[in-house]
């Protein structure tokens, strides 16, 4: 089973409403960027756990075998300039 970057974006958009979401990659290796104030007050591990909760079925199935995440609040994104 495979999954596309667009499908990953759609899955994440259902969980992270009002977020800016981008996903790139293929063949099971993806990069995800989510800009959302839902991450306010959460450390990096808690932020990643929130994303893994959404993607775990696809990780378990082998459709996703590597994922790199950039998870920022809108304030952090503005300060980083990315």
PDB file with SEQRES, HELIX, SHEET and CRYST1 records, atoms N, CA, C and O in Angstrom:
SEQRES   1 A   82  UNK UNK UNK UNK UNK UNK UNK UNK UNK UNK UNK UNK UNK          
SEQRES   2 A   82  UNK UNK UNK UNK UNK UNK UNK UNK UNK UNK UNK UNK UNK          
SEQRES   3 A   82  UNK UNK UNK UNK UNK UNK UNK UNK UNK UNK UNK UNK UNK          
SEQRES   4 A   82  UNK UNK UNK UNK UNK UNK UNK UNK UNK UNK UNK UNK UNK          
SEQRES   5 A   82  UNK UNK UNK UNK UNK UNK UNK UNK UNK UNK UNK UNK UNK          
SEQRES   6 A   82  UNK UNK UNK UNK UNK UNK UNK UNK UNK UNK UNK UNK UNK          
SEQRES   7 A   82  UNK UNK UNK UNK                                              
HELIX    1 AA1 UNK A    5  UNK A   15  1                                  11    
HELIX    2 AA2 UNK A   37  UNK A   39  5                                   3    
HELIX    3 AA3 UNK A   44  UNK A   60  1                                  17    
HELIX    4 AA4 UNK A   74  UNK A   80  1                                   7    
SHEET    1 AA1 3 UNK A  20  UNK A  26  0                                        
SHEET    2 AA1 3 UNK A  29  UNK A  35 -1                                        
SHEET    3 AA1 3 UNK A  66  UNK A  72  1                                        
CRYST1    1.000    1.000    1.000  90.00  90.00  90.00 P 1           1          
ATOM      1  N   UNK A   1       0.840  -1.190   0.000  1.00  0.00           N  
ATOM      2  CA  UNK A   1       0.000   0.000   0.000  1.00  0.00           C  
ATOM      3  C   UNK A   1       0.880   1.248   0.000  1.00  0.00           C  
ATOM      4  O   UNK A   1       1.902   1.292   0.685  1.00  0.00           O  
ATOM      5  N   UNK A   2       0.490   2.241  -0.755  1.00  0.00           N  
ATOM      6  CA  UNK A   2       1.256   3.490  -0.790  1.00  0.00           C  
ATOM      7  C   UNK A   2       0.333   4.654  -0.442  1.00  0.00           C  
ATOM      8  O   UNK A   2      -0.892   4.530  -0.431  1.00  0.00           O  
ATOM      9  N   UNK A   3       0.961   5.770  -0.164  1.00  0.00           N  
ATOM     10  CA  UNK A   3       0.228   6.988   0.178  1.00  0.00           C  
ATOM     11  C   UNK A   3       0.939   8.154  -0.495  1.00  0.00           C  
ATOM     12  O   UNK A   3       2.165   8.157  -0.610  1.00  0.00           O  
ATOM     13  N   UNK A   4       0.184   9.127  -0.933  1.00  0.00           N  
ATOM     14  CA  UNK A   4       0.772  10.282  -1.605  1.00  0.00           C  
ATOM     15  C   UNK A   4       0.928  11.446  -0.625  1.00  0.00           C  
ATOM     16  O   UNK A   4       0.322  11.459   0.446  1.00  0.00           O  
ATOM     17  N   UNK A   5       1.741  12.408  -1.010  1.00  0.00           N  
ATOM     18  CA  UNK A   5       1.908  13.622  -0.197  1.00  0.00           C  
ATOM     19  C   UNK A   5       0.574  14.327  -0.006  1.00  0.00           C  
ATOM     20  O   UNK A   5       0.283  14.829   1.080  1.00  0.00           O  
ATOM     21  N   UNK A   6      -0.241  14.368  -1.061  1.00  0.00           N  
ATOM     22  CA  UNK A   6      -1.555  15.017  -0.963  1.00  0.00           C  
ATOM     23  C   UNK A   6      -2.453  14.307   0.034  1.00  0.00           C  
ATOM     24  O   UNK A   6      -3.183  14.956   0.784  1.00  0.00           O  
ATOM     25  N   UNK A   7      -2.407  12.978   0.051  1.00  0.00           N  
ATOM     26  CA  UNK A   7      -3.213  12.230   1.011  1.00  0.00           C  
ATOM     27  C   UNK A   7      -2.749  12.505   2.437  1.00  0.00           C  
ATOM     28  O   UNK A   7      -3.568  12.617   3.349  1.00  0.00           O  
ATOM     29  N   UNK A   8      -1.441  12.613   2.628  1.00  0.00           N  
ATOM     30  CA  UNK A   8      -0.913  12.949   3.954  1.00  0.00           C  
ATOM     31  C   UNK A   8      -1.399  14.334   4.373  1.00  0.00           C  
ATOM     32  O   UNK A   8      -1.835  14.521   5.509  1.00  0.00           O  
ATOM     33  N   UNK A   9      -1.328  15.303   3.464  1.00  0.00           N  
ATOM     34  CA  UNK A   9      -1.813  16.654   3.771  1.00  0.00           C  
ATOM     35  C   UNK A   9      -3.285  16.620   4.164  1.00  0.00           C  
ATOM     36  O   UNK A   9      -3.686  17.278   5.123  1.00  0.00           O  
ATOM     37  N   UNK A  10      -4.094  15.855   3.425  1.00  0.00           N  
ATOM     38  CA  UNK A  10      -5.531  15.774   3.724  1.00  0.00           C  
ATOM     39  C   UNK A  10      -5.798  15.146   5.085  1.00  0.00           C  
ATOM     40  O   UNK A  10      -6.657  15.622   5.828  1.00  0.00           O  
ATOM     41  N   UNK A  11      -5.073  14.080   5.421  1.00  0.00           N  
ATOM     42  CA  UNK A  11      -5.224  13.447   6.730  1.00  0.00           C  
ATOM     43  C   UNK A  11      -4.883  14.423   7.852  1.00  0.00           C  
ATOM     44  O   UNK A  11      -5.608  14.530   8.842  1.00  0.00           O  
ATOM     45  N   UNK A  12      -3.776  15.130   7.683  1.00  0.00           N  
ATOM     46  CA  UNK A  12      -3.337  16.073   8.712  1.00  0.00           C  
ATOM     47  C   UNK A  12      -4.287  17.268   8.817  1.00  0.00           C  
ATOM     48  O   UNK A  12      -4.507  17.795   9.908  1.00  0.00           O  
ATOM     49  N   UNK A  13      -4.850  17.692   7.684  1.00  0.00           N  
ATOM     50  CA  UNK A  13      -5.768  18.834   7.688  1.00  0.00           C  
ATOM     51  C   UNK A  13      -7.041  18.520   8.473  1.00  0.00           C  
ATOM     52  O   UNK A  13      -7.654  19.421   9.045  1.00  0.00           O  
ATOM     53  N   UNK A  14      -7.439  17.252   8.501  1.00  0.00           N  
ATOM     54  CA  UNK A  14      -8.622  16.862   9.269  1.00  0.00           C  
ATOM     55  C   UNK A  14      -8.370  16.994  10.772  1.00  0.00           C  
ATOM     56  O   UNK A  14      -9.290  17.296  11.533  1.00  0.00           O  
ATOM     57  N   UNK A  15      -7.140  16.770  11.192  1.00  0.00           N  
ATOM     58  CA  UNK A  15      -6.784  16.843  12.612  1.00  0.00           C  
ATOM     59  C   UNK A  15      -6.350  18.247  13.021  1.00  0.00           C  
ATOM     60  O   UNK A  15      -6.715  18.727  14.094  1.00  0.00           O  
ATOM     61  N   UNK A  16      -5.578  18.895  12.172  1.00  0.00           N  
ATOM     62  CA  UNK A  16      -5.018  20.212  12.482  1.00  0.00           C  
ATOM     63  C   UNK A  16      -5.767  21.272  11.678  1.00  0.00           C  
ATOM     64  O   UNK A  16      -5.282  21.767  10.660  1.00  0.00           O  
ATOM     65  N   UNK A  17      -6.953  21.600  12.162  1.00  0.00           N  
ATOM     66  CA  UNK A  17      -7.812  22.576  11.496  1.00  0.00           C  
ATOM     67  C   UNK A  17      -7.175  23.961  11.622  1.00  0.00           C  
ATOM     68  O   UNK A  17      -6.569  24.276  12.645  1.00  0.00           O  
ATOM     69  N   UNK A  18      -7.310  24.769  10.604  1.00  0.00           N  
ATOM     70  CA  UNK A  18      -6.754  26.131  10.579  1.00  0.00           C  
ATOM     71  C   UNK A  18      -5.229  26.137  10.617  1.00  0.00           C  
ATOM     72  O   UNK A  18      -4.629  27.124  11.044  1.00  0.00           O  
ATOM     73  N   UNK A  19      -4.604  25.068  10.184  1.00  0.00           N  
ATOM     74  CA  UNK A  19      -3.140  24.991  10.125  1.00  0.00           C  
ATOM     75  C   UNK A  19      -2.684  25.152   8.683  1.00  0.00           C  
ATOM     76  O   UNK A  19      -3.437  24.897   7.744  1.00  0.00           O  
ATOM     77  N   UNK A  20      -1.447  25.578   8.527  1.00  0.00           N  
ATOM     78  CA  UNK A  20      -0.805  25.562   7.219  1.00  0.00           C  
ATOM     79  C   UNK A  20      -0.011  24.266   7.155  1.00  0.00           C  
ATOM     80  O   UNK A  20       0.880  24.033   7.972  1.00  0.00           O  
ATOM     81  N   UNK A  21      -0.337  23.426   6.183  1.00  0.00           N  
ATOM     82  CA  UNK A  21       0.242  22.090   6.111  1.00  0.00           C  
ATOM     83  C   UNK A  21       0.868  21.867   4.746  1.00  0.00           C  
ATOM     84  O   UNK A  21       0.276  22.183   3.714  1.00  0.00           O  
ATOM     85  N   UNK A  22       2.070  21.319   4.759  1.00  0.00           N  
ATOM     86  CA  UNK A  22       2.731  20.936   3.521  1.00  0.00           C  
ATOM     87  C   UNK A  22       3.375  19.575   3.702  1.00  0.00           C  
ATOM     88  O   UNK A  22       3.949  19.279   4.750  1.00  0.00           O  
ATOM     89  N   UNK A  23       3.276  18.754   2.676  1.00  0.00           N  
ATOM     90  CA  UNK A  23       3.927  17.446   2.694  1.00  0.00           C  
ATOM     91  C   UNK A  23       4.572  17.203   1.336  1.00  0.00           C  
ATOM     92  O   UNK A  23       3.975  17.464   0.292  1.00  0.00           O  
ATOM     93  N   UNK A  24       5.792  16.703   1.370  1.00  0.00           N  
ATOM     94  CA  UNK A  24       6.495  16.350   0.142  1.00  0.00           C  
ATOM     95  C   UNK A  24       7.133  14.985   0.334  1.00  0.00           C  
ATOM     96  O   UNK A  24       7.278  14.502   1.457  1.00  0.00           O  
ATOM     97  N   UNK A  25       7.510  14.377  -0.772  1.00  0.00           N  
ATOM     98  CA  UNK A  25       8.182  13.091  -0.718  1.00  0.00           C  
ATOM     99  C   UNK A  25       7.401  12.028  -1.453  1.00  0.00           C  
ATOM    100  O   UNK A  25       6.319  12.281  -1.982  1.00  0.00           O  
ATOM    101  N   UNK A  26       7.964  10.833  -1.478  1.00  0.00           N  
ATOM    102  CA  UNK A  26       7.314   9.687  -2.099  1.00  0.00           C  
ATOM    103  C   UNK A  26       8.042   8.416  -1.702  1.00  0.00           C  
ATOM    104  O   UNK A  26       9.040   8.457  -0.982  1.00  0.00           O  
ATOM    105  N   UNK A  27       7.537   7.294  -2.176  1.00  0.00           N  
ATOM    106  CA  UNK A  27       8.143   5.986  -1.892  1.00  0.00           C  
ATOM    107  C   UNK A  27       8.340   5.732  -0.404  1.00  0.00           C  
ATOM    108  O   UNK A  27       9.312   5.090  -0.006  1.00  0.00           O  
ATOM    109  N   UNK A  28       7.413   6.237   0.426  1.00  0.00           N  
ATOM    110  CA  UNK A  28       7.452   5.963   1.855  1.00  0.00           C  
ATOM    111  C   UNK A  28       8.271   6.930   2.693  1.00  0.00           C  
ATOM    112  O   UNK A  28       8.291   6.816   3.919  1.00  0.00           O  
ATOM    113  N   UNK A  29       8.951   7.885   2.053  1.00  0.00           N  
ATOM    114  CA  UNK A  29       9.784   8.851   2.772  1.00  0.00           C  
ATOM    115  C   UNK A  29       9.227  10.257   2.533  1.00  0.00           C  
ATOM    116  O   UNK A  29       9.154  10.726   1.397  1.00  0.00           O  
ATOM    117  N   UNK A  30       8.837  10.919   3.624  1.00  0.00           N  
ATOM    118  CA  UNK A  30       8.124  12.190   3.490  1.00  0.00           C  
ATOM    119  C   UNK A  30       8.674  13.252   4.436  1.00  0.00           C  
ATOM    120  O   UNK A  30       9.269  12.953   5.471  1.00  0.00           O  
ATOM    121  N   UNK A  31       8.450  14.509   4.038  1.00  0.00           N  
ATOM    122  CA  UNK A  31       8.749  15.659   4.860  1.00  0.00           C  
ATOM    123  C   UNK A  31       7.421  16.379   5.083  1.00  0.00           C  
ATOM    124  O   UNK A  31       6.657  16.606   4.145  1.00  0.00           O  
ATOM    125  N   UNK A  32       7.164  16.730   6.329  1.00  0.00           N  
ATOM    126  CA  UNK A  32       5.905  17.384   6.681  1.00  0.00           C  
ATOM    127  C   UNK A  32       6.212  18.671   7.432  1.00  0.00           C  
ATOM    128  O   UNK A  32       7.041  18.694   8.342  1.00  0.00           O  
ATOM    129  N   UNK A  33       5.526  19.744   7.035  1.00  0.00           N  
ATOM    130  CA  UNK A  33       5.611  20.990   7.780  1.00  0.00           C  
ATOM    131  C   UNK A  33       4.190  21.381   8.181  1.00  0.00           C  
ATOM    132  O   UNK A  33       3.286  21.433   7.347  1.00  0.00           O  
ATOM    133  N   UNK A  34       4.016  21.652   9.455  1.00  0.00           N  
ATOM    134  CA  UNK A  34       2.723  22.116   9.956  1.00  0.00           C  
ATOM    135  C   UNK A  34       2.971  23.372  10.783  1.00  0.00           C  
ATOM    136  O   UNK A  34       3.780  23.380  11.711  1.00  0.00           O  
ATOM    137  N   UNK A  35       2.254  24.429  10.422  1.00  0.00           N  
ATOM    138  CA  UNK A  35       2.299  25.683  11.171  1.00  0.00           C  
ATOM    139  C   UNK A  35       0.934  25.824  11.830  1.00  0.00           C  
ATOM    140  O   UNK A  35      -0.076  25.997  11.148  1.00  0.00           O  
ATOM    141  N   UNK A  36       0.906  25.750  13.156  1.00  0.00           N  
ATOM    142  CA  UNK A  36      -0.369  25.814  13.877  1.00  0.00           C  
ATOM    143  C   UNK A  36      -0.150  26.244  15.317  1.00  0.00           C  
ATOM    144  O   UNK A  36       0.819  25.849  15.965  1.00  0.00           O  
ATOM    145  N   UNK A  37      -1.059  27.051  15.794  1.00  0.00           N  
ATOM    146  CA  UNK A  37      -0.975  27.470  17.193  1.00  0.00           C  
ATOM    147  C   UNK A  37      -1.404  26.364  18.153  1.00  0.00           C  
ATOM    148  O   UNK A  37      -1.285  26.530  19.367  1.00  0.00           O  
ATOM    149  N   UNK A  38      -1.898  25.243  17.636  1.00  0.00           N  
ATOM    150  CA  UNK A  38      -2.212  24.096  18.494  1.00  0.00           C  
ATOM    151  C   UNK A  38      -0.934  23.578  19.170  1.00  0.00           C  
ATOM    152  O   UNK A  38      -1.006  22.903  20.197  1.00  0.00           O  
ATOM    153  N   UNK A  39       0.229  23.892  18.596  1.00  0.00           N  
ATOM    154  CA  UNK A  39       1.503  23.451  19.166  1.00  0.00           C  
ATOM    155  C   UNK A  39       1.999  24.353  20.295  1.00  0.00           C  
ATOM    156  O   UNK A  39       2.992  24.037  20.951  1.00  0.00           O  
ATOM    157  N   UNK A  40       1.322  25.460  20.522  1.00  0.00           N  
ATOM    158  CA  UNK A  40       1.724  26.400  21.575  1.00  0.00           C  
ATOM    159  C   UNK A  40       1.803  25.676  22.917  1.00  0.00           C  
ATOM    160  O   UNK A  40       0.844  25.030  23.337  1.00  0.00           O  
ATOM    161  N   UNK A  41       2.936  25.787  23.578  1.00  0.00           N  
ATOM    162  CA  UNK A  41       3.123  25.197  24.888  1.00  0.00           C  
ATOM    163  C   UNK A  41       3.522  23.724  24.868  1.00  0.00           C  
ATOM    164  O   UNK A  41       3.749  23.137  25.925  1.00  0.00           O  
ATOM    165  N   UNK A  42       3.612  23.121  23.689  1.00  0.00           N  
ATOM    166  CA  UNK A  42       4.007  21.712  23.587  1.00  0.00           C  
ATOM    167  C   UNK A  42       5.477  21.605  23.206  1.00  0.00           C  
ATOM    168  O   UNK A  42       5.959  22.349  22.351  1.00  0.00           O  
ATOM    169  N   UNK A  43       6.186  20.679  23.840  1.00  0.00           N  
ATOM    170  CA  UNK A  43       7.577  20.455  23.450  1.00  0.00           C  
ATOM    171  C   UNK A  43       7.618  19.640  22.155  1.00  0.00           C  
ATOM    172  O   UNK A  43       6.579  19.200  21.663  1.00  0.00           O  
ATOM    173  N   UNK A  44       8.799  19.445  21.613  1.00  0.00           N  
ATOM    174  CA  UNK A  44       8.957  18.772  20.318  1.00  0.00           C  
ATOM    175  C   UNK A  44       8.370  17.366  20.331  1.00  0.00           C  
ATOM    176  O   UNK A  44       7.737  16.954  19.359  1.00  0.00           O  
ATOM    177  N   UNK A  45       8.566  16.638  21.397  1.00  0.00           N  
ATOM    178  CA  UNK A  45       8.062  15.259  21.477  1.00  0.00           C  
ATOM    179  C   UNK A  45       6.533  15.247  21.438  1.00  0.00           C  
ATOM    180  O   UNK A  45       5.943  14.444  20.715  1.00  0.00           O  
ATOM    181  N   UNK A  46       5.891  16.117  22.197  1.00  0.00           N  
ATOM    182  CA  UNK A  46       4.419  16.174  22.218  1.00  0.00           C  
ATOM    183  C   UNK A  46       3.874  16.573  20.844  1.00  0.00           C  
ATOM    184  O   UNK A  46       2.844  16.060  20.407  1.00  0.00           O  
ATOM    185  N   UNK A  47       4.562  17.478  20.174  1.00  0.00           N  
ATOM    186  CA  UNK A  47       4.143  17.884  18.829  1.00  0.00           C  
ATOM    187  C   UNK A  47       4.213  16.693  17.872  1.00  0.00           C  
ATOM    188  O   UNK A  47       3.281  16.445  17.106  1.00  0.00           O  
ATOM    189  N   UNK A  48       5.329  15.960  17.924  1.00  0.00           N  
ATOM    190  CA  UNK A  48       5.493  14.803  17.051  1.00  0.00           C  
ATOM    191  C   UNK A  48       4.465  13.723  17.371  1.00  0.00           C  
ATOM    192  O   UNK A  48       3.930  13.089  16.462  1.00  0.00           O  
ATOM    193  N   UNK A  49       4.187  13.512  18.640  1.00  0.00           N  
ATOM    194  CA  UNK A  49       3.198  12.503  19.020  1.00  0.00           C  
ATOM    195  C   UNK A  49       1.828  12.827  18.431  1.00  0.00           C  
ATOM    196  O   UNK A  49       1.094  11.921  18.034  1.00  0.00           O  
ATOM    197  N   UNK A  50       1.482  14.102  18.373  1.00  0.00           N  
ATOM    198  CA  UNK A  50       0.199  14.507  17.790  1.00  0.00           C  
ATOM    199  C   UNK A  50       0.132  14.136  16.312  1.00  0.00           C  
ATOM    200  O   UNK A  50      -0.916  13.714  15.824  1.00  0.00           O  
ATOM    201  N   UNK A  51       1.240  14.293  15.604  1.00  0.00           N  
ATOM    202  CA  UNK A  51       1.287  13.936  14.183  1.00  0.00           C  
ATOM    203  C   UNK A  51       1.294  12.418  14.016  1.00  0.00           C  
ATOM    204  O   UNK A  51       0.596  11.885  13.154  1.00  0.00           O  
ATOM    205  N   UNK A  52       2.075  11.727  14.831  1.00  0.00           N  
ATOM    206  CA  UNK A  52       2.118  10.265  14.749  1.00  0.00           C  
ATOM    207  C   UNK A  52       0.745   9.642  14.994  1.00  0.00           C  
ATOM    208  O   UNK A  52       0.415   8.628  14.378  1.00  0.00           O  
ATOM    209  N   UNK A  53      -0.057  10.225  15.879  1.00  0.00           N  
ATOM    210  CA  UNK A  53      -1.408   9.702  16.134  1.00  0.00           C  
ATOM    211  C   UNK A  53      -2.214   9.654  14.836  1.00  0.00           C  
ATOM    212  O   UNK A  53      -2.983   8.718  14.618  1.00  0.00           O  
ATOM    213  N   UNK A  54      -2.044  10.643  13.990  1.00  0.00           N  
ATOM    214  CA  UNK A  54      -2.774  10.704  12.723  1.00  0.00           C  
ATOM    215  C   UNK A  54      -2.188   9.720  11.706  1.00  0.00           C  
ATOM    216  O   UNK A  54      -2.927   9.052  10.983  1.00  0.00           O  
ATOM    217  N   UNK A  55      -0.864   9.637  11.656  1.00  0.00           N  
ATOM    218  CA  UNK A  55      -0.202   8.868  10.597  1.00  0.00           C  
ATOM    219  C   UNK A  55       0.116   7.420  10.967  1.00  0.00           C  
ATOM    220  O   UNK A  55       0.510   6.644  10.096  1.00  0.00           O  
ATOM    221  N   UNK A  56      -0.044   7.038  12.227  1.00  0.00           N  
ATOM    222  CA  UNK A  56       0.340   5.689  12.663  1.00  0.00           C  
ATOM    223  C   UNK A  56      -0.238   4.547  11.833  1.00  0.00           C  
ATOM    224  O   UNK A  56       0.485   3.585  11.573  1.00  0.00           O  
ATOM    225  N   UNK A  57      -1.490   4.594  11.404  1.00  0.00           N  
ATOM    226  CA  UNK A  57      -1.978   3.485  10.577  1.00  0.00           C  
ATOM    227  C   UNK A  57      -1.149   3.295   9.300  1.00  0.00           C  
ATOM    228  O   UNK A  57      -0.965   2.171   8.834  1.00  0.00           O  
ATOM    229  N   UNK A  58      -0.660   4.387   8.748  1.00  0.00           N  
ATOM    230  CA  UNK A  58       0.119   4.328   7.508  1.00  0.00           C  
ATOM    231  C   UNK A  58       1.574   3.954   7.776  1.00  0.00           C  
ATOM    232  O   UNK A  58       2.249   3.387   6.917  1.00  0.00           O  
ATOM    233  N   UNK A  59       2.043   4.275   8.967  1.00  0.00           N  
ATOM    234  CA  UNK A  59       3.385   3.844   9.379  1.00  0.00           C  
ATOM    235  C   UNK A  59       3.352   2.339   9.644  1.00  0.00           C  
ATOM    236  O   UNK A  59       4.244   1.608   9.212  1.00  0.00           O  
ATOM    237  N   UNK A  60       2.337   1.887  10.345  1.00  0.00           N  
ATOM    238  CA  UNK A  60       2.198   0.459  10.664  1.00  0.00           C  
ATOM    239  C   UNK A  60       2.055  -0.391   9.410  1.00  0.00           C  
ATOM    240  O   UNK A  60       2.561  -1.512   9.349  1.00  0.00           O  
ATOM    241  N   UNK A  61       1.359   0.151   8.405  1.00  0.00           N  
ATOM    242  CA  UNK A  61       1.147  -0.609   7.174  1.00  0.00           C  
ATOM    243  C   UNK A  61       2.395  -0.644   6.286  1.00  0.00           C  
ATOM    244  O   UNK A  61       2.480  -1.441   5.352  1.00  0.00           O  
ATOM    245  N   UNK A  62       3.361   0.229   6.589  1.00  0.00           N  
ATOM    246  CA  UNK A  62       4.567   0.311   5.773  1.00  0.00           C  
ATOM    247  C   UNK A  62       4.487   1.344   4.661  1.00  0.00           C  
ATOM    248  O   UNK A  62       5.457   1.544   3.931  1.00  0.00           O  
ATOM    249  N   UNK A  63       3.329   2.009   4.524  1.00  0.00           N  
ATOM    250  CA  UNK A  63       3.181   3.039   3.497  1.00  0.00           C  
ATOM    251  C   UNK A  63       4.106   4.230   3.776  1.00  0.00           C  
ATOM    252  O   UNK A  63       4.585   4.892   2.855  1.00  0.00           O  
ATOM    253  N   UNK A  64       4.342   4.485   5.057  1.00  0.00           N  
ATOM    254  CA  UNK A  64       5.287   5.525   5.470  1.00  0.00           C  
ATOM    255  C   UNK A  64       6.369   4.837   6.296  1.00  0.00           C  
ATOM    256  O   UNK A  64       6.080   4.211   7.317  1.00  0.00           O  
ATOM    257  N   UNK A  65       7.607   4.957   5.849  1.00  0.00           N  
ATOM    258  CA  UNK A  65       8.695   4.355   6.635  1.00  0.00           C  
ATOM    259  C   UNK A  65       9.674   5.391   7.173  1.00  0.00           C  
ATOM    260  O   UNK A  65      10.495   5.084   8.038  1.00  0.00           O  
ATOM    261  N   UNK A  66       9.591   6.604   6.669  1.00  0.00           N  
ATOM    262  CA  UNK A  66      10.450   7.685   7.184  1.00  0.00           C  
ATOM    263  C   UNK A  66       9.681   8.997   7.066  1.00  0.00           C  
ATOM    264  O   UNK A  66       9.074   9.288   6.035  1.00  0.00           O  
ATOM    265  N   UNK A  67       9.719   9.781   8.138  1.00  0.00           N  
ATOM    266  CA  UNK A  67       9.049  11.076   8.109  1.00  0.00           C  
ATOM    267  C   UNK A  67       9.878  12.102   8.882  1.00  0.00           C  
ATOM    268  O   UNK A  67      10.305  11.864  10.012  1.00  0.00           O  
ATOM    269  N   UNK A  68      10.086  13.224   8.249  1.00  0.00           N  
ATOM    270  CA  UNK A  68      10.815  14.336   8.853  1.00  0.00           C  
ATOM    271  C   UNK A  68       9.779  15.431   9.089  1.00  0.00           C  
ATOM    272  O   UNK A  68       9.049  15.804   8.171  1.00  0.00           O  
ATOM    273  N   UNK A  69       9.714  15.942  10.304  1.00  0.00           N  
ATOM    274  CA  UNK A  69       8.676  16.910  10.643  1.00  0.00           C  
ATOM    275  C   UNK A  69       9.252  18.251  11.069  1.00  0.00           C  
ATOM    276  O   UNK A  69      10.223  18.322  11.822  1.00  0.00           O  
ATOM    277  N   UNK A  70       8.635  19.299  10.573  1.00  0.00           N  
ATOM    278  CA  UNK A  70       8.893  20.649  11.065  1.00  0.00           C  
ATOM    279  C   UNK A  70       7.548  21.143  11.590  1.00  0.00           C  
ATOM    280  O   UNK A  70       6.627  21.397  10.813  1.00  0.00           O  
ATOM    281  N   UNK A  71       7.441  21.276  12.894  1.00  0.00           N  
ATOM    282  CA  UNK A  71       6.176  21.588  13.550  1.00  0.00           C  
ATOM    283  C   UNK A  71       6.337  22.861  14.356  1.00  0.00           C  
ATOM    284  O   UNK A  71       7.015  22.873  15.383  1.00  0.00           O  
ATOM    285  N   UNK A  72       5.718  23.928  13.893  1.00  0.00           N  
ATOM    286  CA  UNK A  72       5.933  25.248  14.480  1.00  0.00           C  
ATOM    287  C   UNK A  72       4.614  25.945  14.785  1.00  0.00           C  
ATOM    288  O   UNK A  72       3.591  25.673  14.155  1.00  0.00           O  
ATOM    289  N   UNK A  73       4.654  26.847  15.762  1.00  0.00           N  
ATOM    290  CA  UNK A  73       3.530  27.774  15.958  1.00  0.00           C  
ATOM    291  C   UNK A  73       3.694  28.886  14.923  1.00  0.00           C  
ATOM    292  O   UNK A  73       4.745  29.011  14.296  1.00  0.00           O  
ATOM    293  N   UNK A  74       2.646  29.688  14.752  1.00  0.00           N  
ATOM    294  CA  UNK A  74       2.751  30.788  13.789  1.00  0.00           C  
ATOM    295  C   UNK A  74       3.830  31.780  14.220  1.00  0.00           C  
ATOM    296  O   UNK A  74       4.531  32.335  13.374  1.00  0.00           O  
ATOM    297  N   UNK A  75       3.968  32.006  15.522  1.00  0.00           N  
ATOM    298  CA  UNK A  75       5.010  32.910  16.028  1.00  0.00           C  
ATOM    299  C   UNK A  75       6.407  32.374  15.755  1.00  0.00           C  
ATOM    300  O   UNK A  75       7.293  33.122  15.343  1.00  0.00           O  
ATOM    301  N   UNK A  76       6.605  31.085  15.983  1.00  0.00           N  
ATOM    302  CA  UNK A  76       7.913  30.474  15.714  1.00  0.00           C  
ATOM    303  C   UNK A  76       8.246  30.527  14.232  1.00  0.00           C  
ATOM    304  O   UNK A  76       9.394  30.767  13.857  1.00  0.00           O  
ATOM    305  N   UNK A  77       7.246  30.303  13.390  1.00  0.00           N  
ATOM    306  CA  UNK A  77       7.462  30.350  11.951  1.00  0.00           C  
ATOM    307  C   UNK A  77       7.837  31.757  11.510  1.00  0.00           C  
ATOM    308  O   UNK A  77       8.727  31.930  10.676  1.00  0.00           O  
ATOM    309  N   UNK A  78       7.173  32.754  12.058  1.00  0.00           N  
ATOM    310  CA  UNK A  78       7.465  34.143  11.711  1.00  0.00           C  
ATOM    311  C   UNK A  78       8.883  34.517  12.118  1.00  0.00           C  
ATOM    312  O   UNK A  78       9.581  35.215  11.382  1.00  0.00           O  
ATOM    313  N   UNK A  79       9.312  34.052  13.293  1.00  0.00           N  
ATOM    314  CA  UNK A  79      10.661  34.359  13.761  1.00  0.00           C  
ATOM    315  C   UNK A  79      11.729  33.629  12.947  1.00  0.00           C  
ATOM    316  O   UNK A  79      12.835  34.138  12.764  1.00  0.00           O  
ATOM    317  N   UNK A  80      11.388  32.430  12.460  1.00  0.00           N  
ATOM    318  CA  UNK A  80      12.382  31.640  11.714  1.00  0.00           C  
ATOM    319  C   UNK A  80      12.527  32.120  10.275  1.00  0.00           C  
ATOM    320  O   UNK A  80      13.558  31.902   9.640  1.00  0.00           O  
ATOM    321  N   UNK A  81      11.483  32.776   9.765  1.00  0.00           N  
ATOM    322  CA  UNK A  81      11.543  33.262   8.402  1.00  0.00           C  
ATOM    323  C   UNK A  81      11.338  32.178   7.355  1.00  0.00           C  
ATOM    324  O   UNK A  81      11.562  32.428   6.171  1.00  0.00           O  
ATOM    325  N   UNK A  82      10.914  30.972   7.758  1.00  0.00           N  
ATOM    326  CA  UNK A  82      10.677  29.871   6.797  1.00  0.00           C  
ATOM    327  C   UNK A  82       9.252  29.864   6.324  1.00  0.00           C  
ATOM    328  O   UNK A  82       8.874  29.014   5.518  1.00  0.00           O  
TER     329      UNK A  82                                                      
END                                                                             
